Amino acid sequence: MENLIQTLKRKDGFSETETVIADYLLKHFRQLPTMSTRQLAKETFSSSAAIVRFCQKFGFSGYTEFRVQFLAEMVQALEESRAFDLTMDTRDTVQSLMEKVTGIEIEAIKDTRKLLDPALFVRAFSLINKASLIDFYAMNDNLNVANMAAASFIMANKCSTVQAATLTQYLQATAAGKDHLGFFISRTGENRILAEIARLLKGRGCSLLLITGEPDSTLGNLADVVFPVATVKPMQELGPRVFLLTAQYVINIIFAVLMTRVDYQASTKKDQWLSEHFHF
C-alpha cells in the first residue's frame, strides 16, 4: 500500500469533503486516539457515513482500521523528522542547539539501552568480583571516561588503575597477572595498539571487558564481555562525542550495581572522611 500520509498530503482526486477530512487528520492527529467517528465527523463538518467512506477509499474496512494505520505512520514520520532535525548547522540559534544537543543525548541513551542485555552485566560482574585489580585501557578522549570509571570503581572498593601514556599501558599489560581484569574503551574496536595489548593480556590469562560502538571488531572478538553502545553519528550530530556519553552510561550502570554490594555505613564514613580532608 502506498504511504498513507503522503496520499493524504497530495489529495489527488479528493472531493471538497475529503480534503477537509485529510487536512484535519494531518493537523490534529494527536486527538485521534480518543476520537470517535461521530466526533471526527462533527469536527470536519461531515457525517459518520462520510468518514467511513473516506477510510474505505484507501482499502480499509472502516474508521478503526484506518486510524491504527494512520497513527502508526504518523509516529514513524515524527521519529524520522526528529532525527533529521537533530543535525546542526550555522542557521541554528543557541536555543535550537540546546534542544538538539538534549535530543541527541537522550536518543543516544535510549538507543544504547536497547542494545544492552542485562545478561552482559551479570557476566561482567562475575569477572569484576573475581579480579583483584581492574586495569583500564583507552586512548585520547576515551581516557576521560576511563579515569572517571576507575575513580568510581575505587569508591565501590574495586581497585582500579589508569595509565595515560601508551607505553605505560603496554608495560602495565606485560606485568598483569591472571587476577587482573582488562577493561577496554574503544569507539571503533580497531585501535591497533589496544588490540596488541588485548592479545598480550589474553596470552597472560586475563579476562577482558569492552565498551565499543562496533562489537564485530578486532577488540570485540577478543573480549570476554562486550557492551555495545549507540552507533556513532556524523559530526553534525556531535560525532564521536556521542560515544563518550554512551560509554559513560554503561560505566554508570556498572557502578550503580557495584555500590549496591558495598557496606552502606563504611561507604558513608569514606564519604565523610573525603569531605573533611579534600576540597574539590
Phi and psi in degrees as GROMACS dihedral restraints (atoms count N, CA, C in turn):
[ dihedral_restraints ]
;  ai    aj    ak    al  type     phi  dphi    fc
    3     4     5     6     1   -64.5    20    10
    4     5     6     7     1   149.5    20    10
    6     7     8     9     1   -52.2    20    10
    7     8     9    10     1   122.0    20    10
    9    10    11    12     1   -66.0    20    10
   10    11    12    13     1   -42.0    20    10
   12    13    14    15     1   -63.4    20    10
   13    14    15    16     1   -43.8    20    10
   15    16    17    18     1   -62.6    20    10
   16    17    18    19     1   -38.4    20    10
   18    19    20    21     1   -62.8    20    10
   19    20    21    22     1   -42.3    20    10
   21    22    23    24     1   -67.2    20    10
   22    23    24    25     1   -33.9    20    10
   24    25    26    27     1   -72.1    20    10
   25    26    27    28     1   -36.4    20    10
   27    28    29    30     1   -74.2    20    10
   28    29    30    31     1   -39.0    20    10
   30    31    32    33     1    60.7    20    10
   31    32    33    34     1    31.4    20    10
   33    34    35    36     1   -63.9    20    10
   34    35    36    37     1   124.4    20    10
   36    37    38    39     1    72.8    20    10
   37    38    39    40     1    14.1    20    10
   39    40    41    42     1   -77.8    20    10
   40    41    42    43     1   143.3    20    10
   42    43    44    45     1   -78.5    20    10
   43    44    45    46     1   174.1    20    10
   45    46    47    48     1   -61.3    20    10
   46    47    48    49     1   -41.6    20    10
   48    49    50    51     1   -66.1    20    10
   49    50    51    52     1   -43.0    20    10
   51    52    53    54     1   -64.5    20    10
   52    53    54    55     1   -34.9    20    10
   54    55    56    57     1   -65.3    20    10
   55    56    57    58     1   -42.1    20    10
   57    58    59    60     1   -63.1    20    10
   58    59    60    61     1   -44.0    20    10
   60    61    62    63     1   -62.1    20    10
   61    62    63    64     1   -46.1    20    10
   63    64    65    66     1   -61.6    20    10
   64    65    66    67     1   -45.8    20    10
   66    67    68    69     1   -61.6    20    10
   67    68    69    70     1   -40.1    20    10
   69    70    71    72     1   -66.0    20    10
   70    71    72    73     1   -43.7    20    10
   72    73    74    75     1   -60.8    20    10
   73    74    75    76     1   -44.3    20    10
   75    76    77    78     1   -68.8    20    10
   76    77    78    79     1   -33.6    20    10
   78    79    80    81     1   -86.3    20    10
   79    80    81    82     1   -32.7    20    10
   81    82    83    84     1  -119.3    20    10
   82    83    84    85     1    33.9    20    10
   84    85    86    87     1   -61.8    20    10
   85    86    87    88     1   -24.8    20    10
   87    88    89    90     1   -67.3    20    10
   88    89    90    91     1   -22.8    20    10
   90    91    92    93     1   -86.4    20    10
   91    92    93    94     1   -11.7    20    10
   93    94    95    96     1   -64.5    20    10
   94    95    96    97     1   -36.1    20    10
   96    97    98    99     1   -56.2    20    10
   97    98    99   100     1   -30.5    20    10
   99   100   101   102     1  -107.6    20    10
  100   101   102   103     1    10.1    20    10
  102   103   104   105     1   -99.9    20    10
  103   104   105   106     1   127.8    20    10
  105   106   107   108     1   -83.3    20    10
  106   107   108   109     1   170.6    20    10
  108   109   110   111     1   -59.2    20    10
  109   110   111   112     1   -42.6    20    10
  111   112   113   114     1   -63.7    20    10
  112   113   114   115     1   -41.0    20    10
  114   115   116   117     1   -66.8    20    10
  115   116   117   118     1   -41.3    20    10
  117   118   119   120     1   -65.2    20    10
  118   119   120   121     1   -39.1    20    10
  120   121   122   123     1   -62.3    20    10
  121   122   123   124     1   -39.8    20    10
  123   124   125   126     1   -64.7    20    10
  124   125   126   127     1   -42.8    20    10
  126   127   128   129     1   -70.4    20    10
  127   128   129   130     1   -24.7    20    10
  129   130   131   132     1  -105.8    20    10
  130   131   132   133     1    10.4    20    10
  132   133   134   135     1    55.4    20    10
  133   134   135   136     1    40.4    20    10
  135   136   137   138     1  -126.1    20    10
  136   137   138   139     1  -149.1    20    10
  138   139   140   141     1  -134.4    20    10
  139   140   141   142     1   164.6    20    10
  141   142   143   144     1   -60.0    20    10
  142   143   144   145     1   -38.0    20    10
  144   145   146   147     1   -64.2    20    10
  145   146   147   148     1   -38.2    20    10
  147   148   149   150     1   -66.6    20    10
  148   149   150   151     1   -36.7    20    10
  150   151   152   153     1   -65.5    20    10
  151   152   153   154     1   -43.2    20    10
  153   154   155   156     1   -64.3    20    10
  154   155   156   157     1   -44.0    20    10
  156   157   158   159     1   -62.7    20    10
  157   158   159   160     1   -38.0    20    10
  159   160   161   162     1   -60.8    20    10
  160   161   162   163     1   -43.8    20    10
  162   163   164   165     1   -68.2    20    10
  163   164   165   166     1   -39.1    20    10
  165   166   167   168     1   -68.9    20    10
  166   167   168   169     1   -22.4    20    10
  168   169   170   171     1   -59.1    20    10
  169   170   171   172     1   -27.5    20    10
  171   172   173   174     1  -103.5    20    10
  172   173   174   175     1    12.4    20    10
  174   175   176   177     1    92.9    20    10
  175   176   177   178     1     8.8    20    10
  177   178   179   180     1   -93.4    20    10
  178   179   180   181     1   154.7    20    10
  180   181   182   183     1   -72.1    20    10
  181   182   183   184     1   -27.5    20    10
  183   184   185   186     1  -176.5    20    10
  184   185   186   187     1  -167.7    20    10
  186   187   188   189     1   -64.3    20    10
  187   188   189   190     1   -42.0    20    10
  189   190   191   192     1   -61.2    20    10
  190   191   192   193     1   -47.4    20    10
  192   193   194   195     1   -65.1    20    10
  193   194   195   196     1   -40.9    20    10
  195   196   197   198     1   -60.8    20    10
  196   197   198   199     1   -45.5    20    10
  198   199   200   201     1   -61.0    20    10
  199   200   201   202     1   -42.5    20    10
  201   202   203   204     1   -60.0    20    10
  202   203   204   205     1   -48.2    20    10
  204   205   206   207     1   -66.6    20    10
  205   206   207   208     1   -43.3    20    10
  207   208   209   210     1   -61.9    20    10
  208   209   210   211     1   -46.6    20    10
  210   211   212   213     1   -66.9    20    10
  211   212   213   214     1   -36.5    20    10
  213   214   215   216     1   -62.7    20    10
  214   215   216   217     1   -42.9    20    10
  216   217   218   219     1   -69.5    20    10
  217   218   219   220     1   -33.8    20    10
  219   220   221   222     1   -66.9    20    10
  220   221   222   223     1   -41.3    20    10
  222   223   224   225     1   -62.0    20    10
  223   224   225   226     1   -44.3    20    10
  225   226   227   228     1   -64.1    20    10
  226   227   228   229     1   -41.5    20    10
  228   229   230   231     1   -64.6    20    10
  229   230   231   232     1   -38.5    20    10
  231   232   233   234     1   -66.5    20    10
  232   233   234   235     1   -40.2    20    10
  234   235   236   237     1   -64.4    20    10
  235   236   237   238     1   -42.3    20    10
  237   238   239   240     1   -66.4    20    10
  238   239   240   241     1   -39.1    20    10
  240   241   242   243     1   -65.8    20    10
  241   242   243   244     1   -40.2    20    10
  243   244   245   246     1   -64.5    20    10
  244   245   246   247     1   -42.6    20    10
  246   247   248   249     1   -61.8    20    10
  247   248   249   250     1   -40.4    20    10
  249   250   251   252     1   -65.5    20    10
  250   251   252   253     1   -41.9    20    10
  252   253   254   255     1   -66.4    20    10
  253   254   255   256     1   -16.4    20    10
  255   256   257   258     1   -75.3    20    10
  256   257   258   259     1   -11.8    20    10
  258   259   260   261     1   -70.3    20    10
  259   260   261   262     1   129.2    20    10
  261   262   263   264     1   -97.7    20    10
  262   263   264   265     1   144.4    20    10
  264   265   266   267     1  -148.0    20    10
  265   266   267   268     1  -177.2    20    10
  267   268   269   270     1   -68.7    20    10
  268   269   270   271     1   -13.0    20    10
  270   271   272   273     1   -83.5    20    10
  271   272   273   274     1    -8.9    20    10
  273   274   275   276     1   -71.4    20    10
  274   275   276   277     1   144.2    20    10
  276   277   278   279     1   -92.6    20    10
  277   278   279   280     1   171.1    20    10
  279   280   281   282     1   -60.2    20    10
  280   281   282   283     1   -40.4    20    10
  282   283   284   285     1   -61.8    20    10
  283   284   285   286     1   -46.2    20    10
  285   286   287   288     1   -67.8    20    10
  286   287   288   289     1   -34.4    20    10
  288   289   290   291     1   -66.9    20    10
  289   290   291   292     1   -37.9    20    10
  291   292   293   294     1   -59.5    20    10
  292   293   294   295     1   -44.0    20    10
  294   295   296   297     1   -67.1    20    10
  295   296   297   298     1   -40.8    20    10
  297   298   299   300     1   -69.2    20    10
  298   299   300   301     1   -43.4    20    10
  300   301   302   303     1   -62.1    20    10
  301   302   303   304     1   -41.6    20    10
  303   304   305   306     1   -60.6    20    10
  304   305   306   307     1   -44.7    20    10
  306   307   308   309     1   -64.1    20    10
  307   308   309   310     1   -42.2    20    10
  309   310   311   312     1   -60.3    20    10
  310   311   312   313     1   -46.4    20    10
  312   313   314   315     1   -68.3    20    10
  313   314   315   316     1   -40.1    20    10
  315   316   317   318     1   -64.2    20    10
  316   317   318   319     1   -45.6    20    10
  318   319   320   321     1   -65.1    20    10
  319   320   321   322     1   -36.9    20    10
  321   322   323   324     1   -63.5    20    10
  322   323   324   325     1   -42.9    20    10
  324   325   326   327     1   -64.7    20    10
  325   326   327   328     1   -43.7    20    10
  327   328   329   330     1   -62.5    20    10
  328   329   330   331     1   -43.6    20    10
  330   331   332   333     1   -63.6    20    10
  331   332   333   334     1   -40.6    20    10
  333   334   335   336     1   -65.8    20    10
  334   335   336   337     1   -41.0    20    10
  336   337   338   339     1   -58.4    20    10
  337   338   339   340     1   -37.7    20    10
  339   340   341   342     1   -66.7    20    10
  340   341   342   343     1   -29.0    20    10
  342   343   344   345     1   -80.7    20    10
  343   344   345   346     1   -23.6    20    10
  345   346   347   348     1   -88.4    20    10
  346   347   348   349     1   127.3    20    10
  348   349   350   351     1   -99.1    20    10
  349   350   351   352     1   127.6    20    10
  351   352   353   354     1   -52.0    20    10
  352   353   354   355     1   -28.6    20    10
  354   355   356   357     1   -61.1    20    10
  355   356   357   358     1   -29.5    20    10
  357   358   359   360     1   -62.4    20    10
  358   359   360   361     1   -41.4    20    10
  360   361   362   363     1   -69.7    20    10
  361   362   363   364     1   -37.1    20    10
  363   364   365   366     1   -60.9    20    10
  364   365   366   367     1   -45.8    20    10
  366   367   368   369     1   -65.3    20    10
  367   368   369   370     1   -40.1    20    10
  369   370   371   372     1   -65.4    20    10
  370   371   372   373     1   -41.5    20    10
  372   373   374   375     1   -62.7    20    10
  373   374   375   376     1   -35.5    20    10
  375   376   377   378     1   -62.1    20    10
  376   377   378   379     1   -42.7    20    10
  378   379   380   381     1   -70.2    20    10
  379   380   381   382     1   -39.2    20    10
  381   382   383   384     1   -64.1    20    10
  382   383   384   385     1   -42.5    20    10
  384   385   386   387     1   -64.9    20    10
  385   386   387   388     1   -33.3    20    10
  387   388   389   390     1   -76.9    20    10
  388   389   390   391     1   -24.5    20    10
  390   391   392   393     1   -78.9    20    10
  391   392   393   394     1   140.8    20    10
  393   394   395   396     1   -88.4    20    10
  394   395   396   397     1   -20.5    20    10
  396   397   398   399     1  -150.0    20    10
  397   398   399   400     1   134.4    20    10
  399   400   401   402     1  -107.1    20    10
  400   401   402   403     1   118.4    20    10
  402   403   404   405     1  -104.0    20    10
  403   404   405   406     1   122.3    20    10
  405   406   407   408     1   -92.1    20    10
  406   407   408   409     1   141.3    20    10
  408   409   410   411     1  -130.4    20    10
  409   410   411   412     1   121.3    20    10
  411   412   413   414     1  -160.4    20    10
  412   413   414   415     1   165.0    20    10
  414   415   416   417     1  -128.8    20    10
  415   416   417   418     1   153.3    20    10
  417   418   419   420     1    53.8    20    10
  418   419   420   421     1  -131.1    20    10
  420   421   422   423     1   -62.5    20    10
  421   422   423   424     1   -26.7    20    10
  423   424   425   426     1   -64.6    20    10
  424   425   426   427     1   -19.3    20    10
  426   427   428   429     1   -62.7    20    10
  427   428   429   430     1   -30.6    20    10
  429   430   431   432     1   -63.2    20    10
  430   431   432   433     1   -42.0    20    10
  432   433   434   435     1   -66.8    20    10
  433   434   435   436     1   -40.9    20    10
  435   436   437   438     1   -62.1    20    10
  436   437   438   439     1   -42.0    20    10
  438   439   440   441     1   -63.6    20    10
  439   440   441   442     1   -42.4    20    10
  441   442   443   444     1   -66.1    20    10
  442   443   444   445     1   -37.6    20    10
  444   445   446   447     1   -65.5    20    10
  445   446   447   448     1   -45.9    20    10
  447   448   449   450     1   -61.8    20    10
  448   449   450   451     1   -42.7    20    10
  450   451   452   453     1   -63.1    20    10
  451   452   453   454     1   -40.0    20    10
  453   454   455   456     1   -66.2    20    10
  454   455   456   457     1   -43.6    20    10
  456   457   458   459     1   -64.0    20    10
  457   458   459   460     1   -37.7    20    10
  459   460   461   462     1   -63.4    20    10
  460   461   462   463     1   -38.7    20    10
  462   463   464   465     1   -61.6    20    10
  463   464   465   466     1   -28.4    20    10
  465   466   467   468     1   -93.6    20    10
  466   467   468   469     1    17.8    20    10
  468   469   470   471     1    67.2    20    10
  469   470   471   472     1    28.8    20    10
  471   472   473   474     1  -113.9    20    10
  472   473   474   475     1   112.2    20    10
  474   475   476   477     1   -61.0    20    10
  475   476   477   478     1   128.7    20    10
  477   478   479   480     1  -141.2    20    10
  478   479   480   481     1   151.1    20    10
  480   481   482   483     1  -135.3    20    10
  481   482   483   484     1   150.9    20    10
  483   484   485   486     1  -138.5    20    10
  484   485   486   487     1   131.0    20    10
  486   487   488   489     1  -115.5    20    10
  487   488   489   490     1   125.6    20    10
  489   490   491   492     1   -75.4    20    10
  490   491   492   493     1   -39.7    20    10
  492   493   494   495     1   -75.7    20    10
  493   494   495   496     1   138.9    20    10
  495   496   497   498     1   -60.2    20    10
  496   497   498   499     1   -45.4    20    10
  498   499   500   501     1   -61.1    20    10
  499   500   501   502     1   -41.5    20    10
  501   502   503   504     1   -65.9    20    10
  502   503   504   505     1   -35.6    20    10
  504   505   506   507     1   -63.0    20    10
  505   506   507   508     1   -41.6    20    10
  507   508   509   510     1   -65.2    20    10
  508   509   510   511     1   -44.3    20    10
  510   511   512   513     1   -63.9    20    10
  511   512   513   514     1   -36.3    20    10
  513   514   515   516     1   -61.1    20    10
  514   515   516   517     1   -40.8    20    10
  516   517   518   519     1   -66.3    20    10
  517   518   519   520     1   -35.7    20    10
  519   520   521   522     1   -67.5    20    10
  520   521   522   523     1   -20.5    20    10
  522   523   524   525     1  -102.3    20    10
  523   524   525   526     1    -1.4    20    10
  525   526   527   528     1   -71.2    20    10
  526   527   528   529     1   138.8    20    10
  528   529   530   531     1  -100.1    20    10
  529   530   531   532     1   179.0    20    10
  531   532   533   534     1   -64.9    20    10
  532   533   534   535     1   -19.6    20    10
  534   535   536   537     1   -84.6    20    10
  535   536   537   538     1     0.6    20    10
  537   538   539   540     1   -89.9    20    10
  538   539   540   541     1   148.8    20    10
  540   541   542   543     1  -119.3    20    10
  541   542   543   544     1   122.7    20    10
  543   544   545   546     1   -88.4    20    10
  544   545   546   547     1   123.1    20    10
  546   547   548   549     1  -114.6    20    10
  547   548   549   550     1   109.4    20    10
  549   550   551   552     1  -101.1    20    10
  550   551   552   553     1   142.9    20    10
  552   553   554   555     1  -128.1    20    10
  553   554   555   556     1   110.5    20    10
  555   556   557   558     1  -146.5    20    10
  556   557   558   559     1   122.8    20    10
  558   559   560   561     1   -62.5    20    10
  559   560   561   562     1   -47.0    20    10
  561   562   563   564     1   -94.6    20    10
  562   563   564   565     1   -20.8    20    10
  564   565   566   567     1    72.2    20    10
  565   566   567   568     1    12.4    20    10
  567   568   569   570     1  -123.0    20    10
  568   569   570   571     1    13.1    20    10
  570   571   572   573     1   -62.4    20    10
  571   572   573   574     1   121.8    20    10
  573   574   575   576     1   -61.7    20    10
  574   575   576   577     1   -42.3    20    10
  576   577   578   579     1   -68.2    20    10
  577   578   579   580     1   -43.2    20    10
  579   580   581   582     1   -64.3    20    10
  580   581   582   583     1   -37.2    20    10
  582   583   584   585     1   -64.1    20    10
  583   584   585   586     1   -39.1    20    10
  585   586   587   588     1   -66.0    20    10
  586   587   588   589     1   -40.8    20    10
  588   589   590   591     1   -64.2    20    10
  589   590   591   592     1   -40.6    20    10
  591   592   593   594     1   -62.9    20    10
  592   593   594   595     1   -42.6    20    10
  594   595   596   597     1   -63.8    20    10
  595   596   597   598     1   -39.0    20    10
  597   598   599   600     1   -62.5    20    10
  598   599   600   601     1   -44.2    20    10
  600   601   602   603     1   -65.8    20    10
  601   602   603   604     1   -41.7    20    10
  603   604   605   606     1   -60.5    20    10
  604   605   606   607     1   -39.3    20    10
  606   607   608   609     1   -65.6    20    10
  607   608   609   610     1   -24.0    20    10
  609   610   611   612     1   -93.1    20    10
  610   611   612   613     1     5.3    20    10
  612   613   614   615     1    85.4    20    10
  613   614   615   616     1    16.0    20    10
  615   616   617   618     1   -87.0    20    10
  616   617   618   619     1   148.1    20    10
  618   619   620   621     1   -88.0    20    10
  619   620   621   622     1   155.2    20    10
  621   622   623   624     1  -129.5    20    10
  622   623   624   625     1   137.7    20    10
  624   625   626   627     1  -113.7    20    10
  625   626   627   628     1   150.9    20    10
  627   628   629   630     1  -144.5    20    10
  628   629   630   631     1   134.3    20    10
  630   631   632   633     1  -109.7    20    10
  631   632   633   634     1   124.3    20    10
  633   634   635   636     1  -154.5    20    10
  634   635   636   637     1   158.1    20    10
  636   637   638   639     1   -90.2    20    10
  637   638   639   640     1    -5.6    20    10
  639   640   641   642     1  -132.5    20    10
  640   641   642   643     1    83.8    20    10
  642   643   644   645     1   -58.8    20    10
  643   644   645   646     1   -35.2    20    10
  645   646   647   648     1   -88.3    20    10
  646   647   648   649     1    73.0    20    10
  648   649   650   651     1  -141.8    20    10
  649   650   651   652     1   178.2    20    10
  651   652   653   654     1   -59.1    20    10
  652   653   654   655     1   -50.5    20    10
  654   655   656   657     1   -67.3    20    10
  655   656   657   658     1   -35.7    20    10
  657   658   659   660     1   -61.5    20    10
  658   659   660   661     1   -35.3    20    10
  660   661   662   663     1   -78.0    20    10
  661   662   663   664     1   -16.8    20    10
  663   664   665   666     1   -92.3    20    10
  664   665   666   667     1   -27.8    20    10
  666   667   668   669     1   -74.4    20    10
  667   668   669   670     1   149.6    20    10
  669   670   671   672     1   -78.8    20    10
  670   671   672   673     1   -35.4    20    10
  672   673   674   675     1  -134.6    20    10
  673   674   675   676     1   128.1    20    10
  675   676   677   678     1  -116.6    20    10
  676   677   678   679     1   125.3    20    10
  678   679   680   681     1   -99.2    20    10
  679   680   681   682     1   105.3    20    10
  681   682   683   684     1   -79.6    20    10
  682   683   684   685     1   137.5    20    10
  684   685   686   687     1  -123.3    20    10
  685   686   687   688     1   171.7    20    10
  687   688   689   690     1   -52.0    20    10
  688   689   690   691     1   141.0    20    10
  690   691   692   693     1   -60.3    20    10
  691   692   693   694     1   137.9    20    10
  693   694   695   696     1   -62.7    20    10
  694   695   696   697     1   136.1    20    10
  696   697   698   699     1   -98.2    20    10
  697   698   699   700     1   167.0    20    10
  699   700   701   702     1   -64.3    20    10
  700   701   702   703     1   164.6    20    10
  702   703   704   705     1   -56.7    20    10
  703   704   705   706     1   -31.4    20    10
  705   706   707   708     1   -67.1    20    10
  706   707   708   709     1   -10.6    20    10
  708   709   710   711     1  -122.6    20    10
  709   710   711   712     1    40.3    20    10
  711   712   713   714     1    79.6    20    10
  712   713   714   715     1    -0.8    20    10
  714   715   716   717     1    49.3    20    10
  715   716   717   718     1  -137.3    20    10
  717   718   719   720     1   -59.9    20    10
  718   719   720   721     1   -16.9    20    10
  720   721   722   723     1   -64.2    20    10
  721   722   723   724     1   -24.2    20    10
  723   724   725   726     1   -61.6    20    10
  724   725   726   727     1   -37.4    20    10
  726   727   728   729     1   -63.9    20    10
  727   728   729   730     1   -39.7    20    10
  729   730   731   732     1   -60.1    20    10
  730   731   732   733     1   -39.6    20    10
  732   733   734   735     1   -65.7    20    10
  733   734   735   736     1   -48.5    20    10
  735   736   737   738     1   -72.6    20    10
  736   737   738   739     1   -31.4    20    10
  738   739   740   741     1   -64.5    20    10
  739   740   741   742     1   -41.6    20    10
  741   742   743   744     1   -65.4    20    10
  742   743   744   745     1   -33.3    20    10
  744   745   746   747     1   -60.5    20    10
  745   746   747   748     1   -43.9    20    10
  747   748   749   750     1   -63.8    20    10
  748   749   750   751     1   -43.9    20    10
  750   751   752   753     1   -59.4    20    10
  751   752   753   754     1   -41.5    20    10
  753   754   755   756     1   -62.5    20    10
  754   755   756   757     1   -38.1    20    10
  756   757   758   759     1   -65.7    20    10
  757   758   759   760     1   -45.9    20    10
  759   760   761   762     1   -60.8    20    10
  760   761   762   763     1   -44.9    20    10
  762   763   764   765     1   -61.8    20    10
  763   764   765   766     1   -41.9    20    10
  765   766   767   768     1   -59.4    20    10
  766   767   768   769     1   -43.1    20    10
  768   769   770   771     1   -69.0    20    10
  769   770   771   772     1   -41.1    20    10
  771   772   773   774     1   -60.3    20    10
  772   773   774   775     1   -38.5    20    10
  774   775   776   777     1   -68.1    20    10
  775   776   777   778     1   -25.3    20    10
  777   778   779   780     1   -71.7    20    10
  778   779   780   781     1   -15.4    20    10
  780   781   782   783     1   -95.6    20    10
  781   782   783   784     1    -2.9    20    10
  783   784   785   786     1   -91.6    20    10
  784   785   786   787     1   142.1    20    10
  786   787   788   789     1   -61.7    20    10
  787   788   789   790     1   121.6    20    10
  789   790   791   792     1   -63.0    20    10
  790   791   792   793     1   -45.0    20    10
  792   793   794   795     1   -64.5    20    10
  793   794   795   796     1   -41.4    20    10
  795   796   797   798     1   -65.1    20    10
  796   797   798   799     1   -39.6    20    10
  798   799   800   801     1   -65.5    20    10
  799   800   801   802     1   -39.2    20    10
  801   802   803   804     1   -64.4    20    10
  802   803   804   805     1   -42.0    20    10
  804   805   806   807     1   -63.1    20    10
  805   806   807   808     1   -38.7    20    10
  807   808   809   810     1   -63.2    20    10
  808   809   810   811     1   -44.5    20    10
  810   811   812   813     1   -61.7    20    10
  811   812   813   814     1   -42.2    20    10
  813   814   815   816     1   -63.2    20    10
  814   815   816   817     1   -42.1    20    10
  816   817   818   819     1   -64.3    20    10
  817   818   819   820     1   -42.1    20    10
  819   820   821   822     1   -63.9    20    10
  820   821   822   823     1   -39.3    20    10
  822   823   824   825     1   -65.4    20    10
  823   824   825   826     1   -33.9    20    10
  825   826   827   828     1   -77.0    20    10
  826   827   828   829     1   -33.0    20    10
  828   829   830   831     1  -106.1    20    10
  829   830   831   832     1   -16.7    20    10
  831   832   833   834     1  -129.9    20    10
  832   833   834   835     1   135.7    20    10
  834   835   836   837     1  -122.8    20    10
  835   836   837   838     1   114.5    20    10
